[in-house]
Amino acid sequence: MAVISTLLYYTKTVLSFTLLSLCALYGVVASVVLTCVGKRHLAQWTTARAFYYVMGTCLGIKIVVENAENLNKMPAILVCNHQSVLDIMMLGRTFPQGCTVTAKSSLKWTPFLGWFMVLSGTLFLDRSNREKSVRTLNNALHDLRTKKRAIWVFPEGTRSHSTKVGLQPFKKGAFHLAQQGHIPIIPVVVSNTSTIMNSKYKVFNRGVITVKVLEPIPTDDLKKEEVTDFTNKVRDIMEKTVQELGYSQAIVDTTLPPEARSIVTTVSENEAGEESGDEQEDVSSKDTVEEAVETLETEETEGADTDAEHH
């Protein structure tokens, strides 16, 4: 039984990355076409939907979104917990029109996925070029305000792969960006997905992932010195929500993580079928947003020191 479970895990893993590559290739074509007709801002949205519907159907994974109407309250910076390659499916289900992601510049060279990201307007931040990163973020803030767009950021900085329900510490980059642009923060919280997929324990099941979109949190009166407390406040709100959501419901095809076996909610195949009738390369921001914002702060400080010396 263990051998069959392991074989199924690897089979589904290969299938998922094959589907990911095919959807990314579709994204390249869609980005070119939409750019030609002046609709480039829809490229990531339409490709995201392809990720969800193709991969979700083939892998037997459904994503249920609570308070989906909050996703359209733009301009906004959406912040979300970051767990595994399944996040790309989650993005596929929730990604609003006019939204984009941030990514490290090296991802642009990844076959298919990188090509799609370049053509669709991803905000690439180059850690080795501070001036360029700052300019990219300043332009993004301008577009957010004037065109009512959104940026999607994972403030944990990297995928957790955690089998325990909870969040990692948050980096402050997205919150500095929100404070500087007076852009609301919209927290997006995802149930723990280790019961659906986890590489350490060779988990790859069908099931239902729950996403809860919280109300926008304004930053109009937020001061620079209050960003740290504000970051912690948002994290506390999201931590409480993720604890309420708990583990994703699973149809156990392979196995479950040890921490989840005694408390996880499983779904029968009939229930999953009824729910579906109703309705992986990492594209994380990493810590590049924070680094670029910190660069802004450093340059401001250095500029002030230089002025003081001249006087």
N, C-alpha and C positions, 0 to 999 in steps of 0.2 A: 504493500500500500504506500509506503514511504517513497519507493522508487517511482511509482506512478505519479504521485504528488509532485515530486521533483521534476520529472519529465514534463508534466503539464505546466509547471511554473516556467521552465525554459522555453517551451513552445509558445506560450502566451507572451513572454517577453520579446521573443523574436518577432512575433506577429505585431506587437504594439509598436516596435521601432520601424517596422516595414510600413505600417499604416501612417506613422508620423512622417516618414520621408515622403510618402505619396502625397499627403496633405500639404506638406511644405512645398512640394513641386507645384501643386495646384495654387498655392499662395503666390509663387513667383509669377505664374501666368495671370492670376487675378490682379496682382499689384500693377503689372504692366498695363493691362486693359483699363483698370480704374484710373490710373495716372493719366492715360491718354484722354479720358473723358472728364478729367477734372474732379475725380472722386477718390483721390488717393487716401483720404482720411478714413475711408471705409474698408481699406485693404486688410487691415489686421482683424477687423470685426468679421468680415466674411470668411476669412481663413480660419479664424477661431471657431466659428460655427461648424466648419468642415471637420476640424479636429474632433469636436464633440460628437457630432452625429455619426461620423464614420467609425471612430474608435469606440464610442459608447455602444453602438449597435453590435460591432464585431466582438467586443470584449464583455458585453453584458453588464455594463456599468451605467447606472442612472444617477443624475445629479438633480437634486431638488433645491430650489432657491426660495428662501423666505424673504419677504420685503423687497422683491426685485425692483419695485418702482424707485427705490432709493438710488439705484445704479444710474438713473438718468438725471439726477440732480446735479448738473454740471454748470460751471467748472468745478472740478474737484481733484483731489489727490486721493486715490483709493489705496488703502494699506491692508495687507492680507497676510495671514500666516502661511509659511512656506514649508512643505513637507516632503514631496517626492516628485517623480516625473509625472504623476497623475495630476499635478497642478496645471499642466498644460491642457488637460481635459476640463478641469474646473474653469480655467480661463475661457475655454471654448464655449462653455455654457453661460458664463456671466459677463463676458467682455462687452461693454457698451459701445455703440457707434461713436466714433470720434475720439476713442481712447487709444493710447499707445503705451508701450513698456519702455523701461530703460534697461540697458545691457552693457556689459564690458565690451570694448571695441574688438577684442579678439574673436568674438562670436561671429562677426561678419564674414569670416573666412570658412565657416562651417558649411559644407555642401548642403544644398537645398534649403535648410533652415536659415542659414546665414544670408543666403541670397534673397530669400523672402523678407527677412528682417530689414535688409538694406533698402529694398524696393518699396517696402510698405511704410517707411518713415520711423523706424525704431530710433530712440535716442541713445546713440552710442557714446559712451563716456570714456575717454582715453586717460588712463591713470598717469601716463608719462607726459601728457600735454595739458597742464593746468589751465592755460589760457583758453584752449579750445573747449575744454569741459565746461568752464564757467560760461563761455559764450553760448554753448548748446543749451545750458539750463536757463539762461536769461531769455533766449529765444522761445524756449518751451513755456516759460511763465507768461510771456506776451501772448502766445497763441491760446493758452488756457483762458486768459481773461477776455480777449477780444473775440475768440471764436467759440467760446464755451465748450472747451475740450477737457480731457482728463488724462492723468498719468497713473499707471498702475505700478505700485512699489511693494516689494517684500521687505519690510523693515528688520526682519530677523537676519537678513544678509545672506543666508545660505539655507539650503534644505536641511531640515532637522532629522529626517528619517526616524523620528521618535516613535516608540511603541507605547509611550505613556501620554496621556491627555494633558496638554499644556503648551506653553509658548517658550521660546528662547528669549533672551534679552533683546531689546530693540535698539537698533542704531538710529541716530537722530536726524539723518540727512533729509528724509522726506518731510519731517516736521519743521526743520529750518526752512526748507523750500516753501512750505505752506505759510509760514510766518512772514517770509519776505514778500510773497505774492498776495497775501491775504486771501488764500484759497482754502476752502473748507476741506476737512479730512473726512473721508467716508470709510469706516472700518468694515472689512469683509472677513467673516470668520468661517472657517471650514472645519467640519468634524474630523477627528483623527482618522486618517486613511490607511493606517498600518494593517487594518483588518481586511482591506481590499488588496493592497500591494505593499510588500516589504522584502527587500532583497536579502537581509540578514537571515530571516527565517523562511525564505523561499515561499512567501505568501503571494498568491495572485488569484483572487476570488472575484466572482461577480457580486453585485450588491448595489447599495444606495448610499451616496455621499450627500450630506446636508450642508448647504451654504446659507449663512444668515447675514444679510446686509443691514448694518445698523444705520441710524439716522446721521446725517452730516453733522460734523462738529465745527462750528465757526472759528475762525482765527483772526477776525477783524481787529480785535483789541489785544491780540497776543503780542507780548514784548519779547525781544530777543533773549533776555535773561530768564524768561519763563519757559523757554522751549524744553528744557530738561524735565521740569515738572509736568508739562503738558504731554510729553512723550510717555512718561510713566503713567499718567492718568488714562491715556488712550489704551496703553497696554493692559492696565488693570481691568478696563471695561471689556476688552477682547478676551482676557484670561477668564473672566467670569462667564462669558458667553461660550467659550470653547469647552469649559467644564460642564456647562448645561447641555451642550450638543453631544459630548462624549465621543464614543467610537462610531464609525460608519457601520450601517447594517450590512451584513455579509451573507451571501450564499456560499458556503464553504466547499470549494472545489479542491483546494490544496490543504491548507492548515491555517492556524491563527497564531499570532504572537502570544507568548506565555502570559503576558500581563493582561491580555484581553479575553482569555479563554473562559474565565469564570463569570464575566460580567457583560460580554458582548451580546448585542441583539442580532439574531440571525433572521434571515428572510427566506421564506419558502420560494420555490421556483414559481408557483402559481401567483403569489403575492407580487413578485417582481414583474411578472408578465402583465398583471393588471395595472401596476404603476406605470410601466413603460407605455401602456396604451393611452395614458392620460397626457399625457403630454405630447526620443524624448531627450532630448537635449534640453538643458536647463536654460530658461530665458530670464533668470533672476536678475534683479538690479544689483545683486551682491552688495558691496558697500560703496559703490562708485558715486552714488548720489551724495552720500555723506562726505566723501573725500572732496568732491567738487565744491560743496558748500563750505567745508572747512577751509578750502583754498580761498574762497571769497573773504572769509573772516580774517585769514592770515594776511591777505593783501591789504585789507582795510587797516589792520593793526600796523603793518609795516609802513603804510602810507602815512599814518598818523605820526609814527616815530620820526619819519623823514622830515615831515613838516615841522615838527618840534625842533629838530636839529637846525633847520634853516633859520628858524626864528631865534 
